[in-house]
């Protein structure tokens, strides 16, 4: 089993509002779209990591779903993205878990097929790859699967300045890049300009 951690604990300072509550071109909340995509792609257990100052708003949005995922709060989000991964990892790590998929909420436009391909690559490769990530034209994107063999490395990684990225680079030789034609896997939505360019919507309309 490979659960997914949706990272929605960032302060969204450059965006000016919670990224989880942004809307897609069709009007669907990012957090709803990403959870549905992960499930459609074959993930059975989705955990959303939230944090103040937006935890109450994001929780409320998630709880409107017909089948809400599990939610866990990061008490120290200022320690960076790795701190959210570790909070989620502590919740999902149990016998039978062979890896974990990390899905930042600012990559909410990924396609279910990308999720399926990543899961399949981890399941079928022998030995199991340490890291599985989408790739296209020398770019790497999200979500990323960390094999169970890296849980210890994640827990001992320095949170700053690179956190989990340092673990990915250290394991690149033992990883698998999955070629995908999915712009959503590579488009990082960090600013109002990114949001308008990729969704055709303006933050002022939300």
Secondary structure as UniProt FT lines:
FT   STRAND          2..8
FT   TURN            13..16
FT   HELIX           19..21
FT   TURN            25..26
FT   HELIX           30..40
FT   TURN            41..42
FT   STRAND          46..50
FT   TURN            52..53
FT   HELIX           55..62
FT   TURN            63..64
FT   TURN            66..67
FT   STRAND          70..73
FT   TURN            75..76
FT   HELIX           77..79
FT   HELIX           81..92
FT   TURN            95..96
FT   STRAND          99..104
FT   HELIX           105..107
FT   TURN            108..109
FT   HELIX           112..124
FT   STRAND          131..136
FT   TURN            137..138
FT   STRAND          139..147
FT   HELIX           148..150
FT   HELIX           151..156
FT   TURN            159..163
FT   HELIX           164..170
FT   HELIX           172..174
FT   STRAND          176..179
FT   HELIX           183..185
FT   HELIX           192..199
FT   HELIX           203..205
//
